[in-house]
């Protein structure tokens, strides 16, 4: 963003965050564990805790997605499999219940799971577990437990696959 002022970048970031909130607002999990075909995009199947994206050379799966929520914040655990032939990056995580997640890279500075300028690196043919010991993690600083929620709508932004929506199971932290 050469030539863009700090204020302009801040306004752009707020606008993108607001757009993300609008895109994910009103998305509610059904609570059932069966993939739904109604309203699904061809090549994308999902059920609570998982989503599979198989479109135009993209072969990406997110499984075991669980939002561990406490009284004031939370974390997101999940496994992401990049079965594509090109590297992928997870650049952003958003929720309707607290805005933007904070990505933390795996221990070390290179390779799968590392935090780069594009996000968490997902090399082709690898599975990255978020929330495990030594691996990358996602902090949800504003998401909190509200009682009876069974799922939390999550939006993941990938460099190649783009925006991917899923409903993470909710567990107490």
C-alpha positions in Angstrom: 0.0 0.0 0.0 2.7 2.4 -1.1 1.5 6.0 -0.8 -1.4 5.1 1.6 -1.4 7.1 4.9 -1.7 5.4 8.3 -5.2 6.8 8.7 -6.3 5.5 5.3 -5.0 2.0 6.2 -6.8 2.2 9.5 -10.1 3.2 7.8 -9.6 0.4 5.3 -9.0 -2.2 8.0 -12.2 -1.0 9.9 -14.2 -1.2 6.7 -13.0 -4.7 6.0 -13.9 -5.7 9.6 -17.3 -4.2 9.3 -17.9 -6.0 6.0 -16.9 -9.3 7.6 -19.3 -8.7 10.5 -22.1 -8.0 8.0 -21.2 -11.1 6.0 -21.3 -13.4 9.1 -24.2 -11.7 10.9 -27.3 -13.8 10.9 -25.4 -17.0 10.3 -26.7 -19.5 12.8 -25.8 -23.1 13.3 -28.6 -25.7 13.1 -27.1 -27.9 15.7 -27.3 -31.1 13.6 -24.2 -33.0 12.6 -25.2 -33.8 9.0 -23.9 -31.9 6.0 -26.6 -29.7 4.5 -27.1 -29.3 0.7 -29.7 -26.5 0.9 -28.0 -23.2 0.2 -24.6 -24.8 -0.2 -22.1 -23.6 -2.8 -21.2 -26.4 -5.2 -17.9 -27.9 -4.2 -18.3 -26.9 -0.5 -19.9 -29.2 2.1 -20.1 -28.4 5.7 -21.5 -29.5 9.0 -20.9 -28.2 12.6 -17.2 -28.4 13.3 -16.1 -29.0 9.7 -16.1 -27.8 6.1 -14.6 -29.2 2.9 -13.7 -27.0 -0.1 -13.1 -28.7 -3.4 -13.3 -26.1 -6.2 -11.0 -25.4 -9.2 -7.8 -26.9 -7.9 -8.5 -26.1 -4.3 -8.7 -29.1 -1.9 -9.0 -27.8 1.6 -10.6 -29.3 4.7 -11.2 -27.9 8.2 -12.2 -30.5 10.8 -12.6 -30.8 14.5 -13.3 -27.0 14.8 -14.1 -26.2 18.5 -14.4 -22.7 20.0 -13.2 -23.0 23.6 -15.0 -20.0 25.3 -14.6 -18.6 28.7 -16.3 -15.7 30.5 -14.2 -13.0 28.7 -12.3 -14.6 25.8 -11.6 -17.9 24.0 -9.5 -19.9 21.6 -10.2 -21.9 18.4 -8.9 -25.4 17.9 -9.1 -27.1 14.5 -7.2 -29.2 11.9 -6.7 -27.7 8.5 -5.6 -30.0 5.6 -4.2 -28.5 2.4 -4.5 -31.3 -0.2 -4.0 -28.8 -3.0 -0.8 -28.5 -5.0 0.0 -24.9 -4.0 0.8 -23.4 -0.6 -2.2 -21.8 1.3 -2.2 -19.3 4.1 -4.8 -18.7 6.8 -4.8 -14.9 7.0 -7.7 -14.0 9.2 -10.3 -15.5 11.5 -13.5 -13.6 12.3 -16.5 -14.4 14.5 -19.9 -12.8 15.0 -19.4 -12.9 18.7 -16.2 -10.8 19.0 -14.8 -9.7 15.8 -11.3 -10.8 14.7 -9.2 -13.6 16.1 -5.4 -13.3 16.7 -3.2 -15.7 14.8 -0.2 -17.1 16.6 2.4 -19.0 14.6 3.9 -22.4 15.5 7.2 -22.5 17.3 10.0 -21.8 14.8 10.1 -19.2 12.1 9.8 -21.3 8.9 7.7 -24.1 7.4 4.2 -25.3 7.8 2.3 -23.6 10.7 4.7 -20.6 10.8 3.3 -17.1 10.9 4.3 -15.2 7.7 3.3 -11.8 6.4 0.4 -13.6 4.5 -0.7 -15.5 7.6 -0.3 -19.1 8.9 1.5 -21.1 6.2 -0.2 -24.4 5.1 2.1 -26.2 2.7 0.6 -28.6 0.1 -0.1 -32.1 1.3 0.0 -31.1 5.0 -2.3 -31.0 7.9 -1.9 -28.2 10.5 -3.4 -28.6 14.0 -4.3 -25.3 15.6 -4.4 -25.2 19.4 -2.0 -28.1 20.0 1.3 -28.0 21.8 3.9 -26.1 19.8 1.5 -25.6 16.8 -0.2 -22.4 15.7 -3.2 -21.1 17.6 -6.1 -18.7 17.2 -7.0 -16.5 20.2 -10.6 -15.1 20.3 -10.1 -12.1 22.6 -13.7 -10.8 22.5 -15.6 -14.1 22.1 -17.3 -15.3 25.3 -19.6 -18.0 26.4 -23.2 -17.0 26.5 -24.8 -20.2 27.9 -26.8 -22.3 25.5 -24.8 -21.8 22.3 -23.9 -25.1 20.6 -22.0 -23.5 17.7 -20.2 -20.3 16.9 -20.2 -19.0 13.3 -16.6 -18.6 12.2 -15.2 -17.0 9.0 -11.8 -18.1 7.8 -9.9 -16.0 5.2 -7.5 -18.1 3.1 -5.1 -16.6 0.5 -6.2 -19.0 -2.3 -9.5 -20.4 -1.2 -10.9 -17.0 0.0 -13.6 -16.7 2.6 -14.7 -19.9 4.1 -17.6 -20.1 6.7 -18.1 -22.8 9.2 -19.9 -23.3 12.6 -17.4 -24.4 15.3 -18.7 -26.5 18.2 -18.7 -24.6 21.5 -17.0 -25.9 24.6 -16.3 -24.3 27.9 -12.7 -23.2 28.4 
